[in-house]
Amino acid sequence: MKFDITFGPFIGDSRKIVELAVQAEHLGYDTAWITHDPLCDNSWVICGSVGLATNRIRVGPAIVNPYSSSLVEIAMGVATLDNITGGRAVLGFGPGSKKMLEESGLKHFNLMKTMEHSINYLKNMLSPSASALKQKLQKTIPIYFGCQSPKLLEHIGIWQIGGLVLLTPPAYGAEALNLIHQGASKTGKQVLKSEIAASILCSIDKDENNAKKAFASFIINIIDYLSPHQLNTVPLTTNEIEIIKNEYREAGWEALPEKIYRLGAVGMEDCIRTVEMLKTVGFERIKVGSPLGPHKEEAIRLFALDVIPHFK
């Protein structure tokens, strides 16, 4: 199995992210993904800094969208990143969070048609044999489509590209992978299994209560951006989520129901169980993301030294 890691604004500032990415490389992670969140630090700038500070680990934004950036700019950005890193660039692409875009004054439109056009354009532009870019590409740059909805998951298989499948909860992994297989079967082709990453929210610490506290603080801040379809499988309804947020504001993390922690992998044993479950259903790549844990350097080290060895 391969293991990727995501860094974003909840992890630290840009300099801190570069430091943590260097640590992740030393610990053997395969890819460092930098979140591309509207109105936050620009992922392209951070990716370039990470690329120059590292030698082996792949690096890329996750995920850029065609509503806040033009396709030309996206192709230029990842091609430049690939040249800077000596061929280590990857591209996380997708529609982006509808709610985040709206907060930035942007919105989705013609979503499926826009995604179809975008993927075809980028596959063409990021292939050395077909690219119209004036920059010379040494290889085809991998595209990973980031999404949560059933229809888009199916299209990962149809488009024959990589996937960044955000699983909230991780137990949705089997259904998500089945949808990708359904899409691939419509084309008569196989799923690119090694390029489909199960993206999980992770919080790890030697003290499980500290891990739960860090996860609670993070999930309360981002739960409104998650897929209602996946949340309903927990189940977590919109009304219940509002109650939970109020309980957190009034009484802190200890007031939260246990099922809120099912949205990620929390604590050492749960991380191992979660990765084992995802491996069993067919994933060959795991991407761990925020909050990682209360102490970021320690969390990255613990996952690398105490979780990953179970799967090597």
PASEBA-1860 file (N, C-alpha, C; in nm, 3 decimals):
! residues 312
1> MKFDITFG> 0.084/-0.120/0.000/0.000/0.000/0.000/0.087/0.125/0.000 ~ 0.031/0.231/-0.057/0.100/0.359/-0.056/0.024/0.456/0.035 ~ 0.098/0.548/0.095/0.039/0.641/0.190/0.074/0.785/0.154 ~ -0.029/0.865/0.136/-0.015/1.008/0.108/-0.055/1.087/0.232 ~ -0.022/1.215/0.231/-0.058/1.302/0.342/-0.101/1.438/0.289 ~ -0.200/1.497/0.355/-0.254/1.627/0.314/-0.219/1.733/0.417 ~ -0.179/1.849/0.367/-0.152/1.964/0.454/-0.240/2.080/0.412 ~ -0.300/2.146/0.511/-0.386/2.260/0.482/-0.382/2.362/0.593
9> PFIGDSRK> -0.471/2.460/0.588/-0.465/2.571/0.684/-0.483/2.529/0.830 ~ -0.549/2.416/0.855/-0.565/2.372/0.994/-0.435/2.311/1.049 ~ -0.338/2.288/0.960/-0.212/2.226/1.001/-0.113/2.330/1.049 ~ -0.113/2.447/0.986/-0.019/2.552/1.021/-0.001/2.648/0.906 ~ 0.087/2.746/0.923/0.110/2.843/0.816/0.196/2.780/0.707 ~ 0.222/2.857/0.602/0.290/2.802/0.485/0.429/2.749/0.518 ~ 0.506/2.822/0.598/0.640/2.776/0.635/0.634/2.644/0.712 ~ 0.536/2.635/0.801/0.520/2.513/0.879/0.486/2.395/0.790
17> IVELAVQA> 0.401/2.417/0.690/0.363/2.310/0.599/0.485/2.258/0.523 ~ 0.572/2.349/0.480/0.694/2.307/0.410/0.780/2.221/0.502 ~ 0.795/2.262/0.626/0.874/2.185/0.723/0.815/2.045/0.743 ~ 0.682/2.039/0.754/0.616/1.911/0.777/0.625/1.821/0.654 ~ 0.620/1.880/0.536/0.633/1.801/0.413/0.772/1.740/0.402 ~ 0.875/1.813/0.444/1.012/1.759/0.447/1.018/1.641/0.543 ~ 0.954/1.655/0.659/0.949/1.546/0.755/0.877/1.425/0.696 ~ 0.767/1.450/0.626/0.690/1.341/0.565/0.774/1.266/0.463
25> EHLGYDTA> 0.854/1.338/0.386/0.942/1.272/0.290/1.040/1.180/0.361 ~ 1.101/1.229/0.468/1.199/1.149/0.542/1.135/1.022/0.600 ~ 1.006/1.031/0.633/0.937/0.918/0.695/0.876/0.822/0.593 ~ 0.888/0.855/0.464/0.849/0.760/0.361/0.712/0.777/0.299 ~ 0.642/0.886/0.329/0.513/0.908/0.262/0.535/0.924/0.113 ~ 0.436/0.884/0.034/0.451/0.885/-0.111/0.425/1.022/-0.173 ~ 0.320/1.090/-0.126/0.278/1.216/-0.187/0.236/1.316/-0.080 ~ 0.274/1.442/-0.099/0.228/1.551/-0.013/0.127/1.634/-0.093
33> WITHDPLC> 0.003/1.635/-0.048/-0.102/1.714/-0.111/-0.123/1.842/-0.031 ~ -0.135/1.954/-0.101/-0.156/2.083/-0.036/-0.297/2.130/-0.069 ~ -0.380/2.151/0.033/-0.519/2.186/0.006/-0.529/2.321/-0.065 ~ -0.620/2.327/-0.161/-0.644/2.448/-0.238/-0.779/2.506/-0.195 ~ -0.779/2.572/-0.080/-0.903/2.628/-0.025/-0.915/2.775/-0.061 ~ -1.030/2.818/-0.117/-1.048/2.958/-0.153/-1.022/3.052/-0.035 ~ -0.954/3.162/-0.064/-0.926/3.269/0.032/-0.821/3.231/0.136 ~ -0.760/3.112/0.121/-0.650/3.072/0.211/-0.518/3.088/0.136
41> DNSWVICG> -0.407/3.053/0.202/-0.277/3.059/0.135/-0.281/2.978/0.006 ~ -0.216/3.030/-0.098/-0.224/2.970/-0.231/-0.145/2.840/-0.238 ~ -0.213/2.733/-0.279/-0.149/2.601/-0.280/-0.035/2.592/-0.380 ~ -0.046/2.662/-0.494/0.061/2.654/-0.595/0.193/2.707/-0.539 ~ 0.186/2.814/-0.465/0.307/2.873/-0.407/0.369/2.776/-0.306 ~ 0.282/2.718/-0.222/0.332/2.623/-0.122/0.388/2.498/-0.189 ~ 0.320/2.449/-0.293/0.369/2.331/-0.365/0.509/2.355/-0.422 ~ 0.530/2.473/-0.480/0.662/2.505/-0.533/0.768/2.505/-0.424
49> SVGLATNR> 0.732/2.560/-0.308/0.826/2.564/-0.196/0.857/2.424/-0.146 ~ 0.753/2.341/-0.136/0.773/2.202/-0.093/0.860/2.129/-0.194 ~ 0.833/2.150/-0.322/0.911/2.083/-0.426/1.058/2.114/-0.420 ~ 1.090/2.240/-0.391/1.231/2.280/-0.385/1.299/2.233/-0.257 ~ 1.218/2.207/-0.153/1.275/2.166/-0.025/1.288/2.014/-0.013 ~ 1.234/1.940/-0.111/1.234/1.793/-0.105/1.302/1.734/-0.229 ~ 1.321/1.603/-0.226/1.391/1.536/-0.337/1.316/1.417/-0.396 ~ 1.227/1.355/-0.317/1.164/1.232/-0.362/1.012/1.238/-0.365
57> IRVGPAIV> 0.952/1.295/-0.263/0.808/1.290/-0.245/0.736/1.364/-0.358 ~ 0.627/1.305/-0.406/0.546/1.375/-0.506/0.470/1.488/-0.438 ~ 0.432/1.589/-0.515/0.364/1.704/-0.455/0.263/1.762/-0.551 ~ 0.149/1.807/-0.496/0.048/1.867/-0.582/-0.063/1.931/-0.502 ~ -0.143/2.017/-0.567/-0.257/2.081/-0.501/-0.376/1.987/-0.496 ~ -0.459/2.002/-0.392/-0.577/1.916/-0.381/-0.688/1.992/-0.307 ~ -0.791/2.036/-0.375/-0.804/2.020/-0.519/-0.830/2.157/-0.583 ~ -0.777/2.176/-0.703/-0.805/2.297/-0.778/-0.932/2.275/-0.859
65> NPYSSSLV> -1.000/2.386/-0.892/-1.128/2.375/-0.962/-1.134/2.476/-1.076 ~ -1.221/2.454/-1.175/-1.227/2.543/-1.291/-1.313/2.667/-1.270 ~ -1.363/2.688/-1.148/-1.446/2.804/-1.120/-1.366/2.920/-1.062 ~ -1.259/2.887/-0.989/-1.175/2.993/-0.934/-1.046/3.011/-1.014 ~ -1.015/2.916/-1.102/-0.896/2.925/-1.189/-0.933/2.875/-1.328 ~ -0.875/2.937/-1.429/-0.900/2.888/-1.565/-0.823/2.759/-1.589 ~ -0.869/2.681/-1.683/-0.800/2.556/-1.716/-0.660/2.581/-1.769 ~ -0.644/2.691/-1.842/-0.510/2.725/-1.893/-0.415/2.748/-1.777
73> EIAMGVAT> -0.459/2.825/-1.677/-0.374/2.853/-1.562/-0.342/2.725/-1.484 ~ -0.440/2.637/-1.471/-0.418/2.512/-1.400/-0.314/2.427/-1.472 ~ -0.327/2.414/-1.604/-0.230/2.337/-1.682/-0.091/2.398/-1.671 ~ -0.082/2.531/-1.683/0.046/2.599/-1.669/0.107/2.576/-1.531 ~ 0.022/2.584/-1.429/0.071/2.570/-1.292/0.130/2.434/-1.265 ~ 0.060/2.328/-1.303/0.110/2.194/-1.271/0.227/2.155/-1.361 ~ 0.230/2.206/-1.484/0.345/2.180/-1.570/0.470/2.248/-1.514 ~ 0.454/2.370/-1.466/0.568/2.441/-1.404/0.614/2.367/-1.279
81> LDNITGGR> 0.518/2.321/-1.198/0.552/2.247/-1.077/0.628/2.119/-1.113 ~ 0.587/2.053/-1.220/0.655/1.931/-1.261/0.799/1.958/-1.302 ~ 0.821/2.070/-1.370/0.957/2.106/-1.410/1.043/2.143/-1.289 ~ 0.984/2.216/-1.195/1.056/2.256/-1.074/1.099/2.134/-0.993 ~ 1.010/2.034/-0.985/1.034/1.919/-0.899/1.103/1.803/-0.970 ~ 1.137/1.821/-1.097/1.201/1.713/-1.170/1.108/1.596/-1.195 ~ 0.980/1.626/-1.223/0.886/1.521/-1.259/0.806/1.463/-1.145 ~ 0.795/1.536/-1.034/0.724/1.482/-0.916/0.585/1.544/-0.897
89> AVLGFGPG> 0.535/1.621/-0.993/0.407/1.688/-0.975/0.289/1.595/-0.999 ~ 0.183/1.617/-0.921/0.054/1.551/-0.942/-0.052/1.660/-0.932 ~ -0.167/1.635/-0.994/-0.273/1.736/-0.996/-0.400/1.681/-0.932 ~ -0.442/1.744/-0.824/-0.573/1.716/-0.765/-0.673/1.814/-0.822 ~ -0.776/1.762/-0.889/-0.871/1.849/-0.959/-1.013/1.803/-0.926 ~ -1.106/1.898/-0.926/-1.246/1.863/-0.903/-1.333/1.985/-0.898 ~ -1.460/1.969/-0.861/-1.550/2.084/-0.858/-1.528/2.176/-0.739 ~ -1.464/2.127/-0.636/-1.446/2.206/-0.516/-1.573/2.208/-0.432
97> SKKMLEES> -1.562/2.253/-0.310/-1.676/2.261/-0.220/-1.771/2.373/-0.264 ~ -1.897/2.337/-0.285/-1.997/2.436/-0.325/-2.007/2.548/-0.223 ~ -2.008/2.513/-0.095/-2.022/2.612/0.011/-1.899/2.704/0.016 ~ -1.779/2.647/0.001/-1.659/2.730/0.003/-1.656/2.827/-0.115 ~ -1.698/2.779/-0.232/-1.702/2.867/-0.349/-1.800/2.981/-0.328 ~ -1.915/2.949/-0.272/-2.016/3.053/-0.247/-1.964/3.158/-0.150 ~ -1.888/3.115/-0.051/-1.830/3.210/0.044/-1.727/3.301/-0.022 ~ -1.676/3.258/-0.137/-1.578/3.336/-0.213/-1.643/3.418/-0.325
105> GLKHFNLM> -1.776/3.413/-0.332/-1.847/3.485/-0.436/-1.852/3.410/-0.567 ~ -1.827/3.279/-0.564/-1.828/3.196/-0.684/-1.935/3.089/-0.670 ~ -1.966/3.021/-0.779/-2.065/2.914/-0.770/-2.042/2.812/-0.880 ~ -2.091/2.690/-0.853/-2.091/2.586/-0.955/-2.192/2.621/-1.064 ~ -2.159/2.589/-1.188/-2.257/2.598/-1.295/-2.225/2.490/-1.399 ~ -2.330/2.435/-1.458/-2.314/2.327/-1.557/-2.212/2.224/-1.508 ~ -2.232/2.174/-1.387/-2.126/2.100/-1.318/-2.076/1.980/-1.399 ~ -2.163/1.890/-1.440/-2.116/1.770/-1.509/-2.053/1.804/-1.644
113> KTMEHSIN> -2.113/1.896/-1.716/-2.058/1.934/-1.846/-1.922/2.002/-1.828 ~ -1.912/2.085/-1.724/-1.785/2.155/-1.696/-1.676/2.055/-1.656 ~ -1.711/1.957/-1.573/-1.613/1.857/-1.531/-1.567/1.773/-1.650 ~ -1.661/1.730/-1.733/-1.627/1.649/-1.850/-1.531/1.724/-1.943 ~ -1.565/1.849/-1.972/-1.479/1.931/-2.059/-1.341/1.951/-1.995 ~ -1.340/1.979/-1.864/-1.215/2.007/-1.794/-1.121/1.888/-1.795 ~ -1.175/1.769/-1.767/-1.092/1.648/-1.764/-1.034/1.619/-1.902 ~ -1.116/1.630/-2.004/-1.066/1.607/-2.141/-0.958/1.707/-2.178
121> YLKNMLSP> -0.979/1.832/-2.140/-0.881/1.937/-2.170/-0.749/1.909/-2.098 ~ -0.757/1.879/-1.968/-0.635/1.860/-1.889/-0.561/1.733/-1.930 ~ -0.634/1.625/-1.961/-0.567/1.503/-2.007/-0.488/1.530/-2.134 ~ -0.541/1.614/-2.220/-0.473/1.649/-2.343/-0.353/1.740/-2.317 ~ -0.373/1.840/-2.234/-0.267/1.938/-2.209/-0.152/1.881/-2.129 ~ -0.179/1.780/-2.047/-0.076/1.727/-1.958/-0.011/1.600/-2.011 ~ -0.033/1.573/-2.139/0.033/1.461/-2.206/0.139/1.516/-2.301 ~ 0.263/1.472/-2.292/0.370/1.526/-2.377/0.340/1.515/-2.527
129> SASALKQK> 0.267/1.412/-2.566/0.243/1.389/-2.709/0.137/1.481/-2.767 ~ 0.053/1.540/-2.679/-0.058/1.620/-2.730/-0.060/1.763/-2.679 ~ 0.022/1.795/-2.584/0.013/1.923/-2.516/0.041/2.042/-2.609 ~ -0.041/2.147/-2.588/-0.018/2.273/-2.660/0.065/2.369/-2.576 ~ 0.102/2.325/-2.455/0.183/2.411/-2.369/0.320/2.436/-2.432 ~ 0.371/2.555/-2.413/0.504/2.588/-2.464/0.614/2.532/-2.373 ~ 0.575/2.495/-2.251/0.669/2.427/-2.163/0.681/2.282/-2.209 ~ 0.799/2.227/-2.204/0.819/2.089/-2.244/0.787/1.995/-2.128
137> LQKTIPIY> 0.699/1.899/-2.152/0.665/1.799/-2.051/0.746/1.673/-2.074 ~ 0.806/1.620/-1.968/0.886/1.499/-1.977/0.800/1.373/-1.970 ~ 0.681/1.387/-1.909/0.593/1.272/-1.889/0.450/1.322/-1.876 ~ 0.356/1.229/-1.879/0.217/1.264/-1.853/0.200/1.290/-1.704 ~ 0.143/1.403/-1.671/0.123/1.439/-1.530/-0.006/1.374/-1.480 ~ -0.001/1.297/-1.372/-0.120/1.228/-1.322/-0.228/1.325/-1.272 ~ -0.352/1.296/-1.307/-0.468/1.373/-1.260/-0.546/1.287/-1.162 ~ -0.577/1.345/-1.046/-0.658/1.278/-0.945/-0.783/1.362/-0.923
145> FGCQSPKL> -0.899/1.301/-0.942/-1.024/1.374/-0.929/-1.075/1.364/-0.786 ~ -1.096/1.478/-0.723/-1.143/1.482/-0.585/-1.292/1.508/-0.578 ~ -1.366/1.418/-0.511/-1.510/1.435/-0.503/-1.566/1.347/-0.393 ~ -1.698/1.363/-0.368/-1.769/1.281/-0.271/-1.899/1.224/-0.327 ~ -1.962/1.291/-0.422/-2.096/1.251/-0.466/-2.093/1.123/-0.549 ~ -2.198/1.041/-0.541/-2.203/0.914/-0.616/-2.181/0.932/-0.766 ~ -2.245/1.031/-0.827/-2.235/1.049/-0.971/-2.092/1.080/-1.013 ~ -2.025/1.167/-0.938/-1.887/1.202/-0.973/-1.792/1.087/-0.945
153> LEHIGIWQ> -1.817/1.011/-0.839/-1.733/0.895/-0.811/-1.738/0.797/-0.928 ~ -1.857/0.775/-0.983/-1.871/0.686/-1.097/-1.788/0.736/-1.216 ~ -1.782/0.868/-1.231/-1.709/0.924/-1.346/-1.557/0.912/-1.333 ~ -1.506/0.891/-1.212/-1.363/0.863/-1.200/-1.329/0.738/-1.281 ~ -1.415/0.637/-1.271/-1.394/0.516/-1.349/-1.416/0.537/-1.498 ~ -1.515/0.617/-1.532/-1.544/0.645/-1.673/-1.428/0.720/-1.738 ~ -1.374/0.818/-1.666/-1.267/0.902/-1.722/-1.131/0.834/-1.716 ~ -1.118/0.725/-1.642/-0.992/0.652/-1.633/-0.879/0.741/-1.581
161> IGGLVLLT> -0.906/0.803/-1.466/-0.807/0.887/-1.401/-0.796/0.845/-1.255 ~ -0.703/0.908/-1.184/-0.689/0.882/-1.042/-0.802/0.947/-0.964 ~ -0.814/0.909/-0.837/-0.919/0.965/-0.753/-0.870/1.000/-0.614 ~ -0.922/1.111/-0.563/-0.904/1.148/-0.422/-1.043/1.142/-0.360 ~ -1.075/1.028/-0.301/-1.211/1.001/-0.256/-1.222/1.035/-0.108 ~ -1.280/1.151/-0.077/-1.295/1.191/0.063/-1.404/1.106/0.126 ~ -1.365/1.030/0.228/-1.456/0.936/0.293/-1.492/0.986/0.433 ~ -1.614/1.039/0.444/-1.663/1.085/0.575/-1.804/1.030/0.594
169> PPAYGAEA> -1.814/0.905/0.637/-1.717/0.827/0.714/-1.630/0.736/0.627 ~ -1.517/0.685/0.682/-1.436/0.587/0.609/-1.515/0.462/0.571 ~ -1.618/0.429/0.649/-1.700/0.312/0.620/-1.771/0.323/0.486 ~ -1.776/0.443/0.428/-1.836/0.462/0.296/-1.743/0.412/0.185 ~ -1.624/0.370/0.222/-1.522/0.333/0.124/-1.567/0.224/0.028 ~ -1.634/0.121/0.078/-1.675/0.011/-0.009/-1.773/0.060/-0.115 ~ -1.870/0.140/-0.076/-1.968/0.192/-0.171/-1.901/0.284/-0.272 ~ -1.811/0.370/-0.224/-1.741/0.463/-0.314/-1.661/0.387/-0.419
177> LNLIHQGA> -1.587/0.285/-0.376/-1.505/0.208/-0.470/-1.594/0.132/-0.569 ~ -1.707/0.084/-0.521/-1.800/0.013/-0.610/-1.853/0.106/-0.719 ~ -1.880/0.232/-0.683/-1.928/0.329/-0.781/-1.821/0.355/-0.888 ~ -1.695/0.363/-0.846/-1.586/0.383/-0.943/-1.576/0.263/-1.036 ~ -1.589/0.143/-0.980/-1.587/0.021/-1.063/-1.703/0.019/-1.162 ~ -1.820/0.064/-1.118/-1.935/0.070/-1.207/-1.907/0.161/-1.326 ~ -1.843/0.276/-1.297/-1.809/0.368/-1.405/-1.710/0.307/-1.502 ~ -1.608/0.242/-1.449/-1.507/0.179/-1.536/-1.567/0.070/-1.622
185> SKTGKQVL> -1.662/-0.005/-1.565/-1.723/-0.116/-1.640/-1.800/-0.064/-1.762 ~ -1.849/0.058/-1.755/-1.922/0.116/-1.869/-1.829/0.143/-1.986 ~ -1.700/0.154/-1.959/-1.602/0.178/-2.066/-1.532/0.049/-2.108 ~ -1.562/-0.059/-2.036/-1.496/-0.186/-2.064/-1.353/-0.192/-2.016 ~ -1.318/-0.103/-1.921/-1.180/-0.098/-1.871/-1.177/-0.126/-1.722 ~ -1.056/-0.137/-1.668/-1.036/-0.165/-1.526/-1.010/-0.036/-1.449 ~ -1.043/-0.038/-1.321/-1.013/0.075/-1.234/-0.862/0.083/-1.211 ~ -0.808/0.205/-1.213/-0.667/0.225/-1.185/-0.648/0.222/-1.033
193> KSEIAASI> -0.649/0.099/-0.975/-0.660/0.083/-0.831/-0.549/0.153/-0.752 ~ -0.427/0.148/-0.804/-0.316/0.209/-0.730/-0.325/0.361/-0.730 ~ -0.413/0.417/-0.815/-0.426/0.562/-0.825/-0.556/0.613/-0.764 ~ -0.627/0.528/-0.692/-0.749/0.570/-0.622/-0.716/0.579/-0.473 ~ -0.712/0.700/-0.421/-0.674/0.722/-0.282/-0.796/0.736/-0.193 ~ -0.801/0.655/-0.089/-0.903/0.671/0.014/-0.858/0.783/0.106 ~ -0.927/0.896/0.100/-0.887/1.013/0.178/-0.963/1.015/0.309 ~ -0.890/1.004/0.420/-0.955/0.999/0.551/-0.905/1.111/0.640
201> LCSIDKDE> -0.996/1.159/0.724/-0.959/1.255/0.827/-0.900/1.176/0.942 ~ -0.788/1.221/0.994/-0.713/1.141/1.090/-0.669/1.227/1.209 ~ -0.676/1.168/1.326/-0.620/1.234/1.445/-0.556/1.126/1.532 ~ -0.426/1.139/1.552/-0.352/1.036/1.622/-0.263/1.098/1.729 ~ -0.259/1.032/1.843/-0.176/1.077/1.955/-0.162/0.959/2.051 ~ -0.057/0.960/2.131/-0.041/0.852/2.228/-0.154/0.852/2.329 ~ -0.211/0.970/2.355/-0.326/0.982/2.444/-0.452/0.992/2.357 ~ -0.538/0.891/2.363/-0.655/0.888/2.275/-0.749/1.005/2.300
209> NNAKKAFA> -0.760/1.050/2.425/-0.846/1.165/2.454/-0.796/1.291/2.385 ~ -0.664/1.308/2.379/-0.608/1.422/2.308/-0.637/1.412/2.158 ~ -0.632/1.290/2.105/-0.665/1.270/1.964/-0.811/1.304/1.937 ~ -0.900/1.263/2.026/-1.042/1.291/2.010/-1.071/1.441/2.022 ~ -1.004/1.505/2.114/-1.022/1.649/2.134/-0.981/1.726/2.009 ~ -0.868/1.690/1.950/-0.821/1.757/1.829/-0.916/1.731/1.712 ~ -0.965/1.608/1.702/-1.057/1.574/1.593/-1.188/1.651/1.608 ~ -1.240/1.659/1.730/-1.366/1.730/1.754/-1.356/1.876/1.713
217> SFIINIID> -1.247/1.941/1.752/-1.228/2.082/1.718/-1.226/2.102/1.567 ~ -1.163/2.009/1.494/-1.154/2.020/1.349/-1.288/1.990/1.283 ~ -1.351/1.880/1.320/-1.471/1.837/1.249/-1.586/1.934/1.267 ~ -1.595/1.997/1.382/-1.702/2.096/1.405/-1.687/2.214/1.309 ~ -1.563/2.247/1.273/-1.538/2.360/1.184/-1.566/2.328/1.038 ~ -1.560/2.199/1.001/-1.572/2.167/0.858/-1.693/2.081/0.823 ~ -1.772/2.042/0.922/-1.880/1.947/0.897/-1.983/1.999/0.798 ~ -2.003/2.131/0.794/-2.100/2.188/0.701/-2.056/2.176/0.555
225> YLSPHQLN> -1.929/2.145/0.531/-1.877/2.134/0.395/-1.877/1.989/0.344 ~ -1.914/1.895/0.429/-1.907/1.754/0.393/-2.033/1.708/0.318 ~ -2.023/1.595/0.253/-2.131/1.541/0.172/-2.249/1.495/0.258 ~ -2.367/1.555/0.241/-2.486/1.508/0.315/-2.515/1.361/0.288 ~ -2.489/1.317/0.166/-2.514/1.177/0.131/-2.430/1.084/0.217 ~ -2.302/1.115/0.233/-2.217/1.031/0.316/-2.253/1.045/0.463 ~ -2.280/1.166/0.508/-2.315/1.188/0.649/-2.439/1.109/0.688 ~ -2.532/1.097/0.595/-2.656/1.024/0.624/-2.632/0.876/0.647
233> TVPLTTNE> -2.518/0.824/0.603/-2.489/0.682/0.624/-2.441/0.655/0.766 ~ -2.409/0.761/0.845/-2.356/0.740/0.981/-2.461/0.683/1.077 ~ -2.584/0.740/1.092/-2.639/0.856/1.021/-2.622/0.985/1.101 ~ -2.607/1.096/1.025/-2.605/1.230/1.082/-2.692/1.319/0.994 ~ -2.804/1.363/1.047/-2.894/1.450/0.971/-2.856/1.596/0.993 ~ -2.908/1.684/0.909/-2.881/1.827/0.921/-2.923/1.880/1.057 ~ -3.040/1.840/1.103/-3.089/1.886/1.234/-3.000/1.837/1.347 ~ -2.958/1.712/1.338/-2.872/1.657/1.442/-2.736/1.726/1.444
241> IEIIKNEY> -2.685/1.761/1.327/-2.556/1.830/1.319/-2.564/1.965/1.390 ~ -2.673/2.037/1.373/-2.689/2.166/1.441/-2.692/2.147/1.592 ~ -2.758/2.043/1.639/-2.761/2.014/1.783/-2.620/1.983/1.834 ~ -2.548/1.903/1.758/-2.412/1.866/1.798/-2.320/1.988/1.804 ~ -2.333/2.078/1.707/-2.250/2.199/1.709/-2.280/2.284/1.832 ~ -2.407/2.294/1.868/-2.445/2.370/1.988/-2.391/2.305/2.114 ~ -2.398/2.172/2.120/-2.345/2.100/2.235/-2.195/2.122/2.248 ~ -2.125/2.125/2.136/-1.980/2.147/2.139/-1.948/2.287/2.192
249> REAGWEAL> -2.023/2.386/2.145/-1.999/2.523/2.191/-2.024/2.537/2.341 ~ -2.121/2.463/2.391/-2.159/2.477/2.532/-2.077/2.389/2.626 ~ -2.041/2.269/2.581/-1.978/2.175/2.674/-1.848/2.112/2.624 ~ -1.804/2.147/2.503/-1.676/2.096/2.455/-1.684/1.956/2.396 ~ -1.567/1.901/2.366/-1.559/1.776/2.291/-1.619/1.657/2.363 ~ -1.616/1.657/2.495/-1.668/1.542/2.570/-1.818/1.527/2.558 ~ -1.887/1.633/2.512/-2.033/1.626/2.497/-2.074/1.564/2.365 ~ -1.980/1.541/2.275/-2.014/1.492/2.142/-2.044/1.342/2.143
257> PEKIYRLG> -2.142/1.299/2.062/-2.172/1.155/2.054/-2.057/1.081/1.989 ~ -2.042/0.954/2.024/-1.932/0.873/1.971/-1.934/0.866/1.819 ~ -2.055/0.871/1.759/-2.061/0.854/1.614/-1.997/0.969/1.538 ~ -1.973/1.083/1.603/-1.906/1.193/1.534/-1.763/1.152/1.499 ~ -1.704/1.064/1.580/-1.566/1.021/1.556/-1.558/0.917/1.445 ~ -1.673/0.863/1.404/-1.676/0.770/1.292/-1.652/0.841/1.159 ~ -1.653/0.973/1.160/-1.628/1.048/1.037/-1.481/1.045/0.998 ~ -1.397/0.996/1.086/-1.254/0.985/1.056/-1.194/0.864/1.124
265> AVGMEDCI> -1.062/0.868/1.140/-0.989/0.764/1.212/-0.923/0.833/1.331 ~ -0.963/0.798/1.451/-0.923/0.873/1.570/-0.855/0.779/1.670 ~ -0.728/0.806/1.697/-0.652/0.722/1.787/-0.576/0.614/1.713 ~ -0.473/0.561/1.776/-0.384/0.464/1.712/-0.458/0.340/1.663 ~ -0.532/0.276/1.751/-0.599/0.151/1.715/-0.703/0.173/1.606 ~ -0.776/0.285/1.614/-0.877/0.313/1.513/-0.814/0.339/1.377 ~ -0.699/0.405/1.375/-0.628/0.428/1.249/-0.590/0.295/1.184 ~ -0.537/0.202/1.263/-0.498/0.071/1.210/-0.621/-0.004/1.159
273> RTVEMLKT> -0.730/-0.004/1.239/-0.853/-0.073/1.198/-0.909/-0.012/1.069 ~ -0.905/0.121/1.059/-0.962/0.189/0.943/-0.884/0.156/0.817 ~ -0.751/0.162/0.825/-0.669/0.130/0.708/-0.689/-0.017/0.670 ~ -0.696/-0.106/0.767/-0.718/-0.248/0.740/-0.851/-0.269/0.667 ~ -0.956/-0.198/0.713/-1.087/-0.211/0.649/-1.082/-0.161/0.505 ~ -1.016/-0.049/0.482/-1.009/0.008/0.347/-0.924/-0.081/0.256 ~ -0.821/-0.140/0.310/-0.740/-0.236/0.232/-0.825/-0.356/0.194 ~ -0.906/-0.404/0.286/-0.988/-0.522/0.262/-1.090/-0.498/0.151
281> VGFERIKV> -1.147/-0.376/0.145/-1.248/-0.350/0.042/-1.185/-0.320/-0.094 ~ -1.051/-0.300/-0.097/-0.985/-0.288/-0.226/-0.900/-0.166/-0.250 ~ -0.885/-0.077/-0.153/-0.799/0.039/-0.173/-0.652/0.000/-0.158 ~ -0.569/0.060/-0.243/-0.425/0.036/-0.239/-0.348/0.163/-0.205 ~ -0.419/0.274/-0.188/-0.356/0.402/-0.152/-0.443/0.470/-0.046 ~ -0.380/0.518/0.060/-0.450/0.588/0.166/-0.392/0.729/0.178 ~ -0.481/0.827/0.186/-0.437/0.965/0.207/-0.491/1.012/0.341 ~ -0.401/1.046/0.432/-0.444/1.095/0.563/-0.440/1.247/0.564
289> GSPLGPHK> -0.539/1.305/0.634/-0.547/1.451/0.635/-0.585/1.505/0.771 ~ -0.619/1.631/0.773/-0.646/1.706/0.896/-0.745/1.633/0.985 ~ -0.728/1.654/1.118/-0.631/1.744/1.180/-0.494/1.681/1.204 ~ -0.478/1.554/1.167/-0.357/1.472/1.192/-0.343/1.439/1.340 ~ -0.352/1.539/1.426/-0.344/1.518/1.570/-0.318/1.649/1.640 ~ -0.313/1.648/1.774/-0.288/1.773/1.848/-0.147/1.826/1.827 ~ -0.053/1.737/1.802/0.087/1.775/1.779/0.127/1.722/1.641 ~ 0.141/1.810/1.545/0.151/1.769/1.404/0.275/1.684/1.376
297> EEAIRLFA> 0.391/1.728/1.420/0.513/1.651/1.394/0.502/1.511/1.453 ~ 0.451/1.504/1.576/0.438/1.376/1.644/0.336/1.287/1.573 ~ 0.226/1.347/1.526/0.123/1.270/1.458/0.176/1.209/1.328 ~ 0.249/1.288/1.251/0.307/1.239/1.126/0.403/1.125/1.154 ~ 0.482/1.138/1.260/0.579/1.035/1.296/0.508/0.909/1.346 ~ 0.407/0.925/1.433/0.336/0.810/1.488/0.268/0.728/1.377 ~ 0.204/0.798/1.284/0.136/0.727/1.176/0.237/0.651/1.091 ~ 0.351/0.715/1.063/0.453/0.651/0.979/0.518/0.533/1.047
305> LDVIPHFK> 0.542/0.542/1.177/0.620/0.439/1.247/0.534/0.333/1.316 ~ 0.409/0.370/1.351/0.325/0.276/1.428/0.203/0.225/1.352 ~ 0.167/0.289/1.241/0.051/0.245/1.162/0.095/0.185/1.030 ~ 0.171/0.259/0.952/0.210/0.215/0.817/0.282/0.080/0.817 ~ 0.373/0.052/0.914/0.443/-0.077/0.912/0.351/-0.200/0.914 ~ 0.227/-0.184/0.962/0.132/-0.295/0.962/0.093/-0.336/0.821 ~ 0.119/-0.248/0.723/0.069/-0.271/0.587/0.181/-0.275/0.485 ~ 0.304/-0.288/0.530/0.417/-0.297/0.439/0.465/-0.441/0.427
END
